[in-house]
């Protein structure tokens, strides 16, 4: 396991703030109880920040017929939608909610060519609110599979998440399981699929990036 590069600056900043805060508490009170509370909080919070930016080592079994989950979390939405922004047809939307305790690095669910990357600087509503998918800050990446089908990964910021980081570039060839980006402190990933796929997850199921099969191409 390693720490994601996007977390370095935040980790250093948090460490400095906690050290200063602990020093101020120690200097301004003779009671051991507030000091122990501050030290305990500092250690726990610093551990949480480091853990948030963890990147676990995972082996992926690549398969062109498989669509893997692009994120860790829980399946909270499975529905047919009218996608009128990019595809202009009916699609299957599956949403994965990521709690602050999940791994927040996102990966490509399929191999293929990045056809489009679109960033939208929106709001920061609670991630499970239905409209957050369109109104919150998000980044959409469309990947064309070699079979001609296109899958979209939408990284969505939430109330706690304040930044979506997407490394995808239009025209580049990407590989199943490679990193697509990270959502700092947060929150939800939607994957938009063709209707002719065979979905292999259920509502409420806990899923893992690179490990859980989301669907199969028929």
C-alpha positions in Angstrom: 0.0 0.0 0.0 1.1 3.5 -0.7 -0.1 7.1 -0.2 -1.6 8.9 -3.3 0.4 11.8 -4.6 -2.6 14.1 -4.4 -2.5 13.6 -0.6 1.0 14.8 0.1 0.3 18.5 0.5 -2.8 17.9 2.6 -1.0 15.4 4.9 1.8 17.8 5.5 -0.6 20.7 6.1 -2.7 18.6 8.6 0.4 17.4 10.4 1.7 21.0 10.8 -1.7 22.3 12.1 -2.1 19.4 14.6 1.4 19.9 15.9 0.8 23.6 16.5 -2.6 23.0 18.0 -1.2 20.4 20.4 1.7 22.7 21.4 -0.8 25.5 22.2 -2.9 23.2 24.3 0.2 22.0 26.2 1.4 25.6 26.7 -1.9 27.0 27.9 -3.2 24.3 30.3 -1.6 22.4 33.2 -4.3 19.8 33.3 -3.3 16.5 31.6 -6.9 15.6 30.5 -7.2 18.3 27.8 -3.7 17.5 26.6 -4.4 13.7 26.4 -7.7 14.5 24.5 -5.8 16.7 22.1 -3.0 14.2 21.5 -5.6 11.4 21.0 -7.6 13.4 18.6 -4.5 14.5 16.7 -3.2 10.9 16.3 -6.7 9.6 15.2 -7.3 12.4 12.7 -3.8 12.2 11.2 -4.3 8.4 10.8 -7.7 9.0 9.1 -6.1 11.5 6.6 -3.3 9.1 5.7 -5.8 6.2 5.4 -8.1 8.3 3.2 -5.3 8.7 0.6 -4.2 5.1 0.6 -3.7 3.2 -2.6 -3.9 -0.5 -1.9 -2.1 -3.0 -4.2 -4.6 -5.0 -6.2 -4.2 -7.5 -8.9 -6.7 -7.3 -11.7 -7.6 -10.1 -14.1 -8.1 -8.3 -17.4 -11.0 -9.4 -19.5 -12.5 -7.6 -22.5 -15.9 -9.0 -21.8 -16.0 -7.7 -18.3 -16.8 -4.2 -16.9 -15.2 -3.8 -13.5 -16.4 -1.4 -10.8 -14.4 1.9 -11.1 -14.6 2.6 -7.3 -14.9 1.2 -3.9 -18.2 1.7 -2.1 -21.9 0.7 -2.0 -24.3 0.4 -4.9 -27.0 3.1 -4.2 -28.6 3.6 -7.7 -29.5 1.2 -10.5 -31.8 2.6 -13.1 -32.5 3.2 -16.7 -32.1 6.8 -17.7 -32.5 9.0 -20.8 -29.0 10.3 -21.2 -29.4 13.4 -23.3 -26.0 15.1 -22.8 -23.6 12.8 -24.5 -25.3 9.6 -25.8 -28.9 10.9 -26.5 -30.4 7.6 -25.9 -31.5 5.3 -23.0 -28.7 4.0 -20.8 -28.2 2.1 -17.6 -26.9 4.2 -14.7 -25.2 2.5 -11.7 -24.1 4.8 -8.8 -21.4 3.8 -6.2 -21.4 5.9 -3.0 -18.0 6.2 -1.3 -17.9 6.8 2.4 -15.0 8.7 3.9 -13.6 5.3 4.9 -13.5 3.8 1.4 -10.5 3.9 -1.0 -11.1 7.0 -3.1 -8.8 6.2 -6.1 -10.9 5.5 -9.2 -10.0 3.1 -12.1 -10.9 2.5 -15.7 -13.7 -0.2 -15.8 -12.7 -1.2 -19.4 -9.8 -0.9 -21.8 -10.3 1.4 -24.8 -9.9 4.9 -26.2 -10.9 8.0 -24.3 -13.3 9.8 -26.6 -14.3 12.7 -24.4 -13.4 14.3 -21.0 -15.8 16.9 -19.6 -15.4 18.8 -16.3 -18.3 20.6 -14.7 -17.6 23.0 -11.7 -20.9 22.6 -9.9 -22.2 22.6 -6.3 -21.3 20.3 -3.3 -24.6 18.8 -2.2 -24.9 15.6 -0.3 -23.7 12.8 -2.6 -26.8 10.6 -2.3 -29.2 13.4 -3.2 -30.5 12.4 -6.7 -29.8 15.7 -8.3 -26.1 15.7 -7.1 -25.3 13.6 -10.2 -25.9 16.5 -12.5 -25.6 19.6 -10.2 -22.5 18.8 -8.2 -18.9 19.3 -9.4 -18.1 16.3 -11.6 -15.9 15.0 -14.4 -17.2 12.8 -17.2 -14.9 10.4 -19.0 -16.2 8.5 -22.1 -14.3 5.3 -23.0 -14.9 3.5 -26.3 -14.4 -0.2 -26.1 -12.9 -2.1 -29.0 -16.3 -3.7 -29.6 -17.7 -0.2 -30.4 -19.6 0.3 -27.2 -19.0 3.4 -25.0 -19.0 3.5 -21.3 -19.0 6.7 -19.2 -17.4 7.2 -15.8 -18.7 10.2 -13.9 -16.7 11.3 -10.8 -18.9 13.4 -8.5 -17.9 15.5 -5.6 -20.2 15.7 -2.5 -20.7 17.8 0.5 -17.4 16.9 2.1 -15.5 16.3 -1.2 -14.2 19.6 -2.6 -12.2 18.5 -5.6 -12.5 16.0 -8.4 -9.1 15.0 -10.0 -9.3 13.3 -13.4 -6.2 12.2 -15.3 -7.9 11.1 -18.5 -7.0 12.8 -21.8 -9.0 12.7 -25.0 -7.5 10.4 -27.6 -5.3 8.3 -25.3 -5.5 4.5 -25.0 -6.3 3.3 -21.5 -6.2 -0.1 -19.9 -8.7 -1.8 -17.6 -7.7 -1.2 -14.0 -5.4 1.8 -14.6 -6.0 4.9 -12.5 -8.5 7.4 -13.9 -8.2 9.8 -10.9 -9.3 10.5 -7.3 -12.1 12.4 -5.5 -10.6 14.3 -2.6 -12.6 13.6 0.5 -15.4 12.1 -1.2 -18.1 10.8 -2.6 -19.8 9.1 -5.6 -19.0 7.6 -9.0 -21.7 7.0 -11.6 -21.1 4.6 -14.5 -23.3 4.9 -17.5 -23.6 1.7 -19.5 -25.3 0.5 -22.7 -28.6 -1.2 -22.1 -27.4 -4.5 -23.7 -24.9 -5.3 -20.9 -25.7 -8.0 -18.3 -25.5 -6.3 -14.9 -23.9 -8.5 -12.2 -24.4 -6.3 -9.0 -27.3 -5.6 -6.7 -28.6 -2.6 -4.8 -26.9 -2.2 -1.5 -23.9 -4.4 -2.5 -20.5 -3.5 -1.3 -18.1 -3.3 -4.3 -14.3 -2.8 -4.9 -12.5 -1.3 -7.7 -10.6 -3.7 -10.0 -12.2 -6.7 -8.1 -16.0 -6.5 -8.4 -17.5 -7.3 -11.8 -20.1 -4.6 -12.5 -21.5 -6.1 -15.7 -20.6 -8.2 -18.8 -20.8 -7.2 -22.4 -23.3 -9.5 -24.2 
